[in-house]
Amino acid sequence: MTTYEVRVTQTYIEFFRIDAPNKETAIKQITQTLTGDRVTYGRKVDTIKRQPQVDYALEVSKEGEVIL
């Protein structure tokens, strides 16, 4: 049996609503929320998950190295 490393890309898109005095502040506050700075701004209103995509499959040696 041959071992393969298979890369799968999975993405999703999240939509937030936030009250802020301007666009720059809204972006900064959502960035703080997403990076876990102990502050939560806004609320998530929707999430779209995209279909996973298989990017490649590469053979792996018995030592665990990818064979190109």
C-alpha positions, 0 to 999 in steps of 0.5 A: 500500500502506498501512502499519499499526502493529500491537501484539501482547501476548505474555506468559509465566508463570515458576515458581521454587523457592527456599529462603529463611527467609521469604516476604519474603526469597524475593520479594526474592531472586527480584526480585534474580535477575530484575533481573540483580543478579549474583546468582542465587537459586532455579531456574526449574521451569516456564514457561507461554507464553500465546497472543499477542493482537493488540491493535490496528492503526493506520494510519501516515502516510508521515512515520511518525506514527500516524493516529488 
